[in-house]
Amino acid sequence: MIPIAKPMLGKEELKAVKKVFDSGMLAQGDIVEKFEEKFAKYIGVDYAVATTNGTQALIMAMHCLGIKGKVAMPSFSFISTATSALAVGAKPYFIDIDERTFNIDASKIKGKFNAIIPVHLYGQACDMDTIVKKAGRAKVIEDACQAHGALWKKKKAGSFGDAAAFSFYPTKNMTTGEGGMVTTNDRKLAERMRLFRNHGQKRRYLHEYEGYNFRMTNIAAAIGLVQLKKLPKFNKQRQKNAKYYDKHLEGVETPFVLKGATHVYHQYTIKAKRRNALLNHLRSNGIGATVYYPIPIHKQPIIHSKQKLPVTEKVCKQVLSLPVYPGLKRSELRHIVETISTFW
Ligand SMILES: Cc1ncc(COP(=O)(O)O)c(C=O)c1O
């Protein structure tokens, strides 16, 4: 089976982990700090605060920004985009997507809301100029969990909002096993988050603020440091694989990249007629194609929204993601392209 995703881990990561093992300093420490510094620099922001996963990164950012009330977001995303708002006592308010990019349709951002979460879905950055303008005084929290290294114009996704959340789950463009990060230029927010993730203590056993344990380990950060160094090469290879598909795929709609956006292809997502039949055909030919996401968030039982989102409801029946990870062999890409051709 060609999987939908595969983490690219090697000897360098193993060596970095062994060094942490030998040091005995397994929990959050100087390696996490170094990872935060390098990640902030890479994204082009002043601060990065590491945590346990992307979901927690979203929750931590919203909690420490004091978000309450209505939070605008797309419904075509992973569930965490919305449940993180629920976790801080806010209410998701859904905005339909652009049929071409699958990202939030900036022209449909209307009404009153206290915060907005644009999601850079599948690795394509949103039009952040329009979103930030439309947000007005509402806080902007980017969900960059799928967009490590994606650009809007010349700036990285994760550098536009009041805060942005990243995930380092093993399917992502870079991984730490499990892990997350919040990026921001707001010094006070960064300080609040550092306290929030560590029992609200500035000094050991003096708890002045609300806080819990949402710390990243030195082990995860050691992997992250190596992966961050490799990320530009990983993304280039993903883009190369995407180009191969763009050129050779037949009978399907290949991804559209908005002018000004640089896509890092966390997923290579096509639109296809008879989507479910094509999915079964691919699976029975040893290809781990997957649908992200078959049920939009506003239709999930936990959310129970009565909002109507015609584009989202249409697109979720058409999309199909193909393996695009950097380790794919040319012969595997060829097999995937040929399998789709034979289907038609
Ligand atoms: C868009 C989006 N938001 C949030 C998350 C949550 O990240 P994690 O799985 O690290 O909690 C993910 C991860 O799959 C995601 O894709």
The ligand as an ORCA input file, in Angstrom:
! r2SCAN-3c Opt
* xyz 0 1
  C      -6.482     22.256     10.216
  C      -6.064     21.569     11.479
  N      -6.284     22.184     12.664
  C      -5.911     21.626     13.815
  C      -5.293     20.394     13.865
  C      -4.958     19.792     15.187
  O      -3.635     19.421     15.322
  P      -3.215     18.178     16.283
  O      -3.638     16.935     15.583
  O      -1.733     18.313     16.397
  O      -3.917     18.374     17.562
  C      -5.030     19.738     12.673
  C      -4.357     18.430     12.689
  O      -4.722     17.484     12.057
  C      -5.432     20.319     11.444
  O      -5.222     19.695     10.281
*
